[in-house]
Every structure is written in structure tokens, then in C-alpha cells.
Amino acid sequence: MGVLLQVQDTVSAAINAAPQTENAWSILQKGGFLMYPLYLLFVATIFVFFERFFAINKASKIDGNFMSIIRDNIMTGNLSAARSLAKNTDNAVARIIDKGIQRIGKPIDAIEKSMENVGNLEVYKMERNLSILSLVYGIAPMIGFLGTIFGMLQLFSAISTTGDFTPASIAGGIYTKMVTSASGLIIGLLAYLAYNFLNAQIGKTINKMEAASAEFVDILQEPTR
């Protein structure tokens, strides 16, 4: 019995002596008041990314047979059917083609210009709010560094006041204040990746729009059946 009690005391002492792990939330709380704007920037990054991702994805979706049906209707002179299809299809390519169909009968240059104007408007719609991501990846790291500087100032002020210049106190203070720098860098990196990913998706959609516009102009220059 005495041996069991001795073993139990030894295990309890070992557990108490072991360093206690901290969860992510408790670590983040040590970052100070500048963590709150970083939280807001993180939420803004997530919201803008998913909102823009679904909007761009919706604008870029197009049926593979869309231009073939448009071609058949135009070549047979059935402009009303072509217009109805384009008008009832909700994507960027269809809106460009719809504008082109409305301008049939005018010079090719005028048709191309009208379609280009609609294309520019569609690009503007897709790029809306992306500037928020560029703002986040620019200022989030700076806010993080600012938090670390404030923390270091507080640390050295406490040292000068209390005279506590032990390695443990210094390391603990630096560890705590580096939280804002790490958080700012991570949020900035996420915003940077989101911004470039969405721009790449917009670029793919622009290629589809340009290809459809060129194909539509070619259709207009073909002889009718």
C-alpha cells in the first residue's frame, strides 16, 4: 500500500511539473487590443473570398452548346430565338452575346464596341470588393508588427520600473507580443492567396468572354443559309 501511495505521489508530481499546453484561443488573447482589428480583417477576408468566389463562378458558367445554338439560330435568321436564349441565360458571356444580337444590322465595329463595353462592365462586377483583400494583405502584417512594438515598449517599461531583468520574464513578454506579428502575417498571407486566386478565376472568365465575342463576330461575317 505504501508503495502504491509513493508511486501515485511521484506521478502527480510529474504531472504538476510538466508544462501546461495552451489552446489557440488562449494564445491569441495574449496579443492585446490590436488583435481585435486583426479579427475583423480575418472575417472580412473570409467573407469577401467566398462571396466573390460564388459570384465569379456564377458569371463564368456557360453551357458548352450555347454558342452552337446561337450560331444555328443566327444562320437561319431566327434572331428572336437567339435573343431569347441569350437573355434568359445568366452569365457574363450570354449578356455580351445578347448585346451583340441587339446590334445586328449595324457595322461590325459598332457591334464589337457595344460588346466590349458590356464586357468591361462584367469585369468590373467580378472585380468588385477585391480591393478589400488587397487592403487586408497590405495592412494586416503592419498591424501585427505595431502590436509587437507596443508590447516591447510595455516590456521594457516594466523592466525599467521593476528591475526584473530575468531571462524568463523577457522571453515570456516577447513570446506574448509576437502573437500579433504572427497573426498579422498569417491573415495577410491568406488575403494575398485569396486575392490572386480570385484574379486567376477572373482571368479565365475574361478569356471565355473574349473567345465568345470573337466567335460571335465570325458568325456575323459568315454567309447565311
C-alpha positions, 0 to 999 in steps of 0.5 A, a space after each residue: 500500500 505504501 508503495 502504491 501511495 509513493 508511486 501515485 505521489 511521484 506521478 502527480 508530481 510529474 504531472 504538476 511539473 510538466 508544462 501546461 499546453 495552451 489552446 489557440 484561443 488562449 494564445 491569441 488573447 495574449 496579443 492585446 487590443 490590436 488583435 481585435 482589428 486583426 479579427 475583423 480583417 480575418 472575417 472580412 477576408 473570409 467573407 469577401 473570398 467566398 462571396 466573390 468566389 460564388 459570384 465569379 463562378 456564377 458569371 463564368 458558367 456557360 453551357 458548352 452548346 450555347 454558342 452552337 445554338 446561337 450560331 444555328 439560330 443566327 444562320 437561319 435568321 431566327 434572331 428572336 430565338 437567339 435573343 431569347 436564349 441569350 437573355 434568359 441565360 445568366 452569365 457574363 458571356 450570354 449578356 455580351 452575346 445578347 448585346 451583340 444580337 441587339 446590334 445586328 444590322 449595324 457595322 461590325 465595329 459598332 457591334 464589337 464596341 457595344 460588346 466590349 463595353 458590356 464586357 468591361 462592365 462584367 469585369 468590373 462586377 467580378 472585380 468588385 470588393 477585391 480591393 478589400 483583400 488587397 487592403 487586408 494583405 497590405 495592412 494586416 502584417 503592419 498591424 501585427 508588427 505595431 502590436 509587437 512594438 507596443 508590447 516591447 515598449 510595455 516590456 521594457 517599461 516594466 523592466 525599467 520600473 521593476 528591475 526584473 531583468 530575468 531571462 524568463 520574464 523577457 522571453 515570456 513578454 516577447 513570446 506574448 507580443 509576437 502573437 500579433 506579428 504572427 497573426 498579422 502575417 498569417 491573415 495577410 498571407 491568406 488575403 494575398 492567396 485569396 486575392 490572386 486566386 480570385 484574379 486567376 478565376 477572373 482571368 479565365 472568365 475574361 478569356 471565355 468572354 473574349 473567345 465568345 465575342 470573337 466567335 460571335 463576330 465570325 458568325 456575323 461575317 459568315 454567309 447565311 443559309 
